[in-house]
Amino acid sequence: MLEKFFLILLISTVFNFNFLSSSTLEIQSDFPKKTGESFGVKINAKSAVVIDAKAKKILFEKEAHKKLPPASLTKIMTVLVALDSNIKLDQPIKISEKSQKMIERTVGLEKDEVVKVKDLIAGSLIASGNDAAQALVEAVSGSDISKFIDKMNERAAKLNLVNTHFENPTGLDSENQFSSAYDLAIIFSEAMKNLTFRELIAKKNYEIIAITPEKTHKFETSNHLLRDDYPRVFGGKTGYTDNAGYCLINLAKDKNNNQIITVILGASLNEQHFQDTKALIDWTYQNYKFQK
């Protein structure tokens, strides 16, 4: 028995193994640690969540797992699936008539116009253009949109998201199109692993310069917190439909680069989703201590 002990000691010394005790593991997983006395913050939205971007730990929740229409926050999954396909960002795409005729918010793409895949991703995320999202889906899966939607739902299942189901890639209202604040935070976190996604959600404005014919589409972010330089927000995505209300997802950082993801679903008043988000960010950094 003594020989076995010395053998283990020798191996751990030679290979410099770090044996973590259960108490050490508990200390590491305890962050962010709530230090403030406040139990929460009052917000207008139907549902909300704040998670630590690294640990995925819930720091605040209000009906965080409730199934609600996600509006254009859907496009985060649309872009994630497109990026998963390894389609080339500089691949030229001809805009179809179906993409041009998309309703609600659009970039203004025209039939037979040729633009790059990265421009379609930018149009989907920054301007929330339904025409850009539709064209992106067609670039990946052709005219059979159902195949792409199947991939969206498969990706949600792979992330173990039990309160999410997609029926279209744009976020237009549909009876069986739903997600939750928590599920959307996880989708956003997964998309953040991609450099192109991180780059584009942080942009305040963008220009799509068509390959043919020569034409430029200029647009700015619909995320007012990013556009108006709210100091803690470094990227995000808005959404709105009559049924979903005002929705918003954001990445925030403090001065020590402690990152959180905030999600607002179902705010009833315009601009309220921005106010709710600021309240959540301020409350979180005031009431939690993050590991150095």
Secondary structure by P-SEA (a helix, b strand, c coil): caaaaaaaaaaaaaabbbbbcaaaaaaaaccccccccccbbbbccccccccccccccccccccccccccccccaaaaaaaaaaaacccccbbbbbcccccccccccccccccccccaaaaaaaacccccaaaaaaaaaacccccaaaaaaaaaaaaaaacccccccccccccccccccccaaaaaaaaaaaaccaaaaaaaacccccccccccbbbbbbbbccccccccccccccccccccccccccccbbbbccccbbbbbbbccccccaaaaaaaaaaaaaaaacccccc
